[in-house]
Amino acid sequence: MAQQGYPGAPGPYGYPQQQPGGPPTGPRPMAPGGYQPQQPGLRPPGPPAGAQPAGVPRPAGYGAPAPAGYGAPQPAANGYASGGPSAAKPPGMLGPAPGVPGYPGAQRPAGAPMMSQPAAPGMRPPGAVPVAMSRPAGMPGMAPPQQQQQQQQQPMQQQQMQQPGMAPRPLGPPGGMVRPAGGAAPVQPSAARPSFGAMPGGVRPQGPPGPGAAMPGSLAARPPGVASAGPPGMARPVGGVPSGQQQQHLQAGMPGAAPGTRGVPGMPQQHIQQQPGGLAPPRPGGLMQPGFGVRPPGMPSMQPPGVQPPPGQPGMQPPGPGMMQPGMQPPGPGMMQPGMQPGIGAPPTGLRPPGVPGLGAPPPGMGGMVPGMPPGGGYDQVATQAALDAFETLSLGPSGPTMPGQPADGGANAAGFPRPAGPAAQVDSQVGPPAPYSPFNCKPEFVRMTSFAVPNSQALKSRWHLPYGAVVHPMALAGGPVPVANPAGSTIIRCKRCRTYMNPFMAWMDGGRRYACNVCALVNEVPVEYFCALDASGRRLDHHERPELCGGSVEYIAPAEYMVRAPMPPTYVFVIDVSNAAAASGMLRAACGAIKASLDSLPGDERTQVAFITFDNTIHFYNLKSSLSSPQMMVVAEVDDPFVPVPDDLLVNLRESRALVDSLLDSLPQSYSRAGQVESAMGPALQAAFLVMNHIGGKLLLFQAAPPSLGIGRIKARDNPALYGTDREHSLRTPDDPFYKRFSAEASRFQICIDVFAFGGTYMDLPSLGALPKYTGGQLYYYPGFQAERDGAKLHAELSHNLGRETAWEAVMRIRCSKGLRISAFFGHFFIRSTDLLALPACDVDKSFSVEITHEETLLTGQVAYLQAALLYTNSDGERRIRVHTMALPVVSELIDLYKQSDAGATATLLGKMSVERSYSAKLDDVRSGAQQRLVAALREYRMLHMRGMGPGIGAPGMGSSLSPNSLVLPERLKSLPLLVLGLAKTAALRGGGRDVNSDERTAVGHQMVACSVYDALRLVYPNCYPVYELTGDWGKERPDAPGSVALPPTAPAGMEYFNPAGAYLVDNGRVLILWVGHAATPAFYQQAFGVQGPPQDVSGLSPEPARPGSELSARLNAVLRQLRGTKEIWQECWVIRQGTPLEAHLMPYLVEDRGPVPGSIGYLDFMQQLQKMVMSK
């Protein structure tokens, strides 16, 4: 029997079974059912074939083997669990939202042709067999014959050369590798980087160079201070150190290294120093296992003529035939797997804003270029070459032979892969925005570009491959207060042609009498009342006094010409289901209590108006006129053609009728406590509410407990998993009845915003219900298997936040771009009234809107482009306002400039929103593969930049030959994008098929993904995992630099192998909080966190809330919970799961780096190997 508060055995589609007539059996499941329980601390074994050599143990924490790629959808039985509302509640993951007809999604531009790399001179022809030679005894790596006698006569000296803490090296062949002909001076073994992953017989296999291989003059074969070898003018191998570079310490990461270090266990850390001079600042440590430049197979030696080659060093690549030294061991017959060495690009160099502060471009008639930028808006060649030269490599294939006494290794150290985890500063460097181009730009909290640079042509943009656009969050609280430009309501200055609002980038001329529009370049006259003289630099003397001239975000108080009617008051109409399902689950009582508690926080003061309508198989109206002594109820039984009995008395002033409203909310739960009506006439109730409020607009809040079954808008059980994988699959994610789209369009036209609270325990057809908030600027809230005792707090918090947050009423928004650019697609919750005007009956602080930008003209002529978003709305005080956000962006002519100014967080967010929208017209398999193909095309294009050296005069000669054929190069600012794309495919919006995620959950999470901010989208894609079991550090305490804010612990990677079995981790994906407790957690932790003596047999009843008196750990943990919940739209319930219990399966979908239970759900390591193969394929 299931324990109180947790689900029992899962029923169909992940809904748990419930005892007939019994109390709820538990919480909503946090993932679809069907998972297999695991033993404590163990993970399903084995990577896919080819991921590592047979017999090499894989680190604990990896999931069961799964085929590469994304698996096909699995069939499932039709229908949902029957009976009463289920107690199961799957937690939120990422899911799709209903699509918007006529909103074209972004299509991946045609990829640039892959340039084939010419064969290097001296490459061994197919079938060439090397001459077999004996291998001398000695240290790893082969030595010339003249050194063999010295090595054999001095065995004790050889032992002294070993690394401290390691077993003595045998005199026999330890599995090292020979050094190719031509290289740097010999170094001591302690300074050489060993290679790991033993091969049979200790022989280095023939094939591409492994992670330990070194090019002549590379860092891996040269001690600090030794200059690179090779003739003058030779291209520096990738990772090599040219003369005059700044010092940079890179530590090689291996499993088992001491905390804070990255190296071989038991061996001193290797420090590779560069001479002062400076290529780029050092990157944060701990991101990737750095490797260095490697020579492609068959590449001839670059040793100068007449120079005797030095002896080989450990980890060197054996030379090809004809270049071997006497006594060297030939390569083995086996071929190792491709090295697959991704690299990370150089840190971007800063972009400079226009040279004259306040001027976005040279004024008309004034020639010249923007200072600091070469012709064409590009960057200087030194910075471009630095971005190409400096990158790190990551070995993804089996490494070379191991050092004596060390275990074999698979070659790939997943712990060193890039990921948005760790301290907050490190996470921000991975997924945060770059430095602003201009100090006058609006904050990135309001506008985030996928790349903060604009390609100067459509041809250049087509080579970008990733989505190019912006995520606009006009009412974001994180952006802080926005200043008002005209407190007195004076004239608003705008361009006469394109209607762009005044901003800091306007170009002034004629002593301040005229100005040139920064968007369309039209010269406008300055009104007399707005005139001001200019200073010597061409800026107005009052620019620092006017918010619109010194900041990128500003608000205007709109005059009368911006109004078509008097500003509307805040209006709320509550439409509540009172059928048997609502009473039995406790929804009716919980909803009425939450509404009553939130009435005092409603905005508008004495202007606020409210109305109440209930329904089952009939529609119930309530007359709440202040002159009455008690509410009057009127019943309309005609649901096919509903009407309003007293139109003028249903919508009342809240302050005047507050007593009647409280009386009604108190009586409703009692009146319908024994309701036996199971029918639900939701569609007719919506029509009746529309008649009540269409003359004024406002918010319509629908509380739906039972599936609509009567009248217009009734739903049918159409969720057929057998359709997955067919051409009709997308129809499962779109509205079935055209009523929903028609009603939403009509509601939007009359400024009515609809929020839907769905509480059903069975199939609710949220793809249909979700159309109501999608086209009216609302939000969809989903409570599967709602039970008031368990989920009442969540409903109360989310409804209170919904009613009390700052809201923009009867709003419209338009986004303008510079000449030559246009908006090609929109994503979010809105209705398009014209080609570029978004109709928003209500816009709150949680809503964001995304756009994709394309080119109208073949070539942009300016050096700076601009984007301006303007939101016209009415605030809750009845004031008509215009909020304007403006941003200046450099126009660039080189693809590398787009990569240097890219934003991985915004790119992943826009790609996720586009993928959800595309799922309304395509199969999920196609959506997932499409996102991955765009990533592959972008990485292939970036790699070709290195192969080509960025063209004549920019790249160094021979640069393409210095890059390993099996290297995968990751741009510095997009190095976490592969993991984010993998997480996107694993979210509930896109993962699996009909059996893995039910369509209601998929739709609910997809709605959140489409409308949420970049920060919230990243939590859905890659959850944060906070360690909360040690009292070290200041986590859980108030931050001195931000009063009222609590410091959070540094996050851990989202993979089970990174979780300490003796610790506890709080997993946050934006929809649910899971406190995972390891099986080895101490009894003291249970006492401090939960107030129990040791781990109980069943943790289902444990809760970290409220804080335990006298326990510092409990106080810190509760402070972190409050900080994470904050003022989010979705209030996150916290569940406790102990390692090794069946409930741990609910955590698995959130561990992005592990293999998931869904067929085809691969881990991070496997995904990177698959990605490398796709990038290298022609």
Secondary structure, 3 states (H helix, E strand, C coil): CCCCCCCCCECHHHCECCCCCCCCCCCCCCCCCCCCCCCCCCCCCCCCCCCCCCCCCCCCCCCCCCCCCCCCCCCCCCCCCCCCCCCCCCCCCCCCCCCCCCCCCCCCCCCCCCCCCCCCCCCCCCCCCCCCCCCCCCCCCCCCHHHHHHHHHCHHHHHHCCCCCCCCCCCCCCCCCCCCCCCCCCCCHHHCCCCCCCCHHHCCEECCCCCCCCCCCCHHHCCCCCCCCCCCCCCCCCCCCCCCCCCCCCCCCCCCCCCCCCCCCCCCCCCCCCCCCCCCCCCCCCCCCCECCCCCCCCCCCCCCCCCCCCCCCCCCCCCCCCCCCCCCCCEEEECCCCCEEEECCCCCCCCCCCCCCCCCCCCCCCCCCCCCCHHHCCCHHHHHHHHHCCEECCCCCCCCCCCCCCCCCCCCHHHCCCCCCCHHHHHHHHCCCCCCCCCCCCCCCEEECECCEECEHHHHHCCCCCCEEEECCCCCCCCCCCECCCCCCCCCECCCCCCECCCCCEEEHHHCEEECCCCCCEEECCHHHCCCECCCCCECCHHHCHHHHCCEEEEECCHHHCCCCCCCCEEEEEEECCHHHHHHCHHHHHHHHHHHHHHHCCCHHHCEEEEEEECCCEEEEECCCCCCCCEEEEECCCCCCCCCCCCCCCEECCCCHHHHHHHHHHHHHHCCCCCCCCCCHHHHHHHHHHHHCCCCEEEEEEECCCCCCCCCCCCCCCCHHHCCCCCHHHHHCCCCCHHHHHHHHHHHCCEEEEEEECCCCCCCHHHHCHHHHCCCCCEEECCCCCHHHHHHHHHHHHHHHHHCCEEEEEEEEEEECCCEEEEEEECCCEECCCCEEEEEEEECCCCEEEEEEECCCECCCCEEEEEEEEEEECCCCCEEEEEEEEEEEEECCHHHHHHCECHHHHHHHHHHHHHHHCCCCCHHHHHHHHHHHHHHHHHHHHHHHHHCCCCCCCCCCCHHHCCCCEEEECHHHCCHHHHHHHHHCCCCCCCCCCCCCHHHHHHHHHHHHHCCHHHHHHHHCCEEEECCCCCCCCCCECCCCCCCECCCCCECCCHHHCCCCCEEEEECCCCEEEEECCCCCHHHHHHHHCCCCCCCCCCCCCCCCCCCCCHHHHHHHHHHHHHHCCCCCCCCEEEEECCCHHHHHCHHHCCCCCCCCCCCCCHHHHHHHHHHHHHCC
